[in-house]
Amino acid sequence: SAGPEQHNHVLSSSTRTMLRGVGKQPNLSFCCLPTSSSLLQSTIYNRNVSFLHNSRGFYPSATCRIPRMLLRNRAEQRRFLNLHEYQSKGLMTSYGVRVQKGKVASTPKEARNIAEELVSEDAKELILKAQIHAGGRGQGHFDTGFQGGVQVLGNAKEVEENAMKMLGNSLITKQTGPEGQLVSKVLVHEGVTFSRE
């Protein structure tokens, strides 16, 4: 079947790199996958398919076994870089991008101290966020029954009390699975008013 060097003009550099790696594996030949084709979405996950190129794009041909590394559907994709929200905001701040004032805490007392500091700097609202590698935190719930991994609060005492309910417990969201993820850090930052998201 066709090798990646024949189709460099239509394959991304990351795809070409993957295909070169596939070629080094025994008993596997190159398979050129389409970069954007709804036509092949139903057949892309079959394992005994290769793709031939002509003037209209890529079409399937039963001559090549596609390795499993190229067959992951979106629900099975793995992350190779995980950043918590506080880490991402730290990176943006280091490059001059404006983000909310705030800090990360690993104990309820630390969370309260950060909240008091923000209030002294005229913060009107305090936002407390559980730090896990998953979305949907605001609609999630903890294994203790406590609702919401994102809380909008009015004072430092409330921040401490809510941090106590988050830290050391597992937060369950639509992206974590039923076991949830353990919360070991919380982000405390000021609330801001925005016109659109």
Order of alpha helices (4+ residues) and beta strands (2+ residues): alpha-beta-beta-alpha-beta-alpha-beta-beta-beta-alpha-beta-beta-beta
